[in-house]
Amino acid sequence: DINLPFLLVIGKQSRRGQGLIKNLISSSFWQQNLCHQFQIADIFLNDTKDFEYSIKEFKKVIANHPNHEVSKKSLFMIAYIYN
């Protein structure tokens, strides 16, 4: 099992690391799991302060699971970022 928070801690140490992590989490393995998708967006919001990428990931949650409760949270988080 891949430890996502650990990978992101390592990835945020450098620009190159962030790029590698973004490529990894863009794979279908992470995209298929709603919990992972929201966690990815939240980590990029709070840990790396990459607001644009975080918004992109929150929008994926909404697009892929429009009727799920976590989509409401994602929409709220996007509004929070823009505020």
Phi, psi and chi 1 to 4 in degrees:
 res  aa     phi    psi   chi1   chi2   chi3   chi4
   1 ASP       -  135.6 -166.4   24.1      -      -
   2 ILE   -86.7  132.3  -61.7  172.4      -      -
   3 ASN   -89.4   95.5 -174.2  -29.8      -      -
   4 LEU   -59.2  -50.0 -179.8   60.9      -      -
   5 PRO   -57.7  -38.5  -26.5   35.7      -      -
   6 PHE   -63.1  -45.0  175.3   73.4      -      -
   7 LEU   -61.2  -39.4  -72.9  174.7      -      -
   8 LEU   -71.5  -32.8  -68.1  174.2      -      -
   9 VAL   -63.3  -44.7  166.7      -      -      -
  10 ILE   -64.8  -43.6  -68.7  171.2      -      -
  11 GLY   -64.1  -32.7      -      -      -      -
  12 LYS   -78.9   -1.5   76.6  177.3 -169.9  175.1
  13 GLN   -70.8  -24.1  -58.8  -63.0  -37.0      -
  14 SER  -151.2  159.7   70.2      -      -      -
  15 ARG   -61.2  -42.8  -79.1  -88.4 -168.8 -134.5
  16 ARG   -62.0  -42.4 -176.9  172.9  157.8 -140.3
  17 GLY   -62.3  -39.8      -      -      -      -
  18 GLN   -63.3  -40.9  -74.3 -179.2   18.6      -
  19 GLY   -63.0  -41.8      -      -      -      -
  20 LEU   -65.4  -41.3  -68.0  171.8      -      -
  21 ILE   -65.4  -42.6  -64.3  -57.8      -      -
  22 LYS   -60.4  -40.0  -74.6  179.5 -177.4  177.4
  23 ASN   -65.4  -41.4  -72.6  -23.0      -      -
  24 LEU   -63.0  -47.6  171.9   67.2      -      -
  25 ILE   -78.0   -8.0   62.8  176.6      -      -
  26 SER   -80.6   -8.3  -65.8      -      -      -
  27 SER   -66.9  159.4   71.2      -      -      -
  28 SER   -63.8  -24.7   61.7      -      -      -
  29 PHE   -57.0  -47.4  171.8   78.2      -      -
  30 TRP   -77.2  -34.7  -63.9  111.1      -      -
  31 GLN   -66.7  -25.2  -57.7  -61.1  -39.1      -
  32 GLN   -76.8  -17.9  -67.2  172.9   -0.5      -
  33 ASN  -106.6  115.5 -172.2  -49.8      -      -
  34 LEU   -59.5  -42.0  176.2   61.4      -      -
  35 CYS   -61.0  -44.0 -178.5      -      -      -
  36 HIS   -62.1  -44.0  -76.3  153.6      -      -
  37 GLN   -60.0  -45.6 -166.7   66.8   49.6      -
  38 PHE   -65.9  -40.3 -173.4   85.9      -      -
  39 GLN   -63.4  -40.5 -175.4 -179.7   20.2      -
  40 ILE   -59.5  -48.7  -70.5  165.2      -      -
  41 ALA   -61.0  -43.7      -      -      -      -
  42 ASP   -65.0  -40.3 -170.6   55.1      -      -
  43 ILE   -66.6  -42.2  -71.0  170.8      -      -
  44 PHE   -68.6  -27.0  -87.0   91.8      -      -
  45 LEU   -71.3  -52.8  169.9   62.1      -      -
  46 ASN   -90.2  -33.1  -66.2  -55.2      -      -
  47 ASP   -95.0  -40.8  -65.1  -17.1      -      -
  48 THR  -103.2  -11.0   65.9      -      -      -
  49 LYS    58.5   31.4  -53.4  -62.5 -175.7 -150.8
  50 ASP   -93.2   84.2 -171.1  -21.5      -      -
  51 PHE   -65.4  -40.6  -56.6  116.8      -      -
  52 GLU   -62.9  -44.2  -70.6  179.4   29.7      -
  53 TYR   -67.9  -38.3 -167.9   78.9      -      -
  54 SER   -61.3  -45.3 -177.9      -      -      -
  55 ILE   -60.3  -42.9  -70.3  168.8      -      -
  56 LYS   -58.1  -42.8  178.5 -179.6  164.8 -174.0
  57 GLU   -71.2  -39.8  -65.3  -57.9  -49.6      -
  58 PHE   -62.3  -38.3  -77.7  126.6      -      -
  59 LYS   -65.0  -33.1  -74.5 -178.7  176.8 -179.3
  60 LYS   -64.3  -40.7  -75.1 -178.8 -173.5  177.8
  61 VAL   -58.9  -47.1  171.1      -      -      -
  62 ILE   -63.6  -43.8  -63.9  165.4      -      -
  63 ALA   -66.5  -39.5      -      -      -      -
  64 ASN   -83.8  -22.6  -66.7  -27.3      -      -
  65 HIS  -140.8   62.0  -51.5  -82.0      -      -
  66 PRO   -61.8  -27.4   21.8  -30.1      -      -
  67 ASN   -99.9    4.0  -62.6  -41.3      -      -
  68 HIS   -85.9  150.4 -163.1  -79.3      -      -
  69 GLU   -57.7  -35.1 -173.8   66.7   27.2      -
  70 VAL   -68.4  -21.2   80.9      -      -      -
  71 SER   -66.0  -36.4  -70.0      -      -      -
  72 LYS   -63.3  -41.4  -65.3  175.9 -172.5  176.3
  73 LYS   -64.9  -39.3  -67.4  178.1 -177.2  177.6
  74 SER   -64.2  -42.9  -64.3      -      -      -
  75 LEU   -62.0  -41.6 -169.9   57.4      -      -
  76 PHE   -61.8  -42.6  173.0   82.0      -      -
  77 MET   -64.8  -37.7  -64.7  -54.4  -68.5      -
  78 ILE   -62.8  -45.0  -68.2  169.6      -      -
  79 ALA   -61.4  -40.6      -      -      -      -
  80 TYR   -60.4  -42.4  173.5   79.5      -      -
  81 ILE   -64.3  -44.7  -67.1  166.8      -      -
  82 TYR   -70.9  -21.8  -78.8  120.4      -      -
  83 ASN   -73.7      - -170.2   16.9      -      -
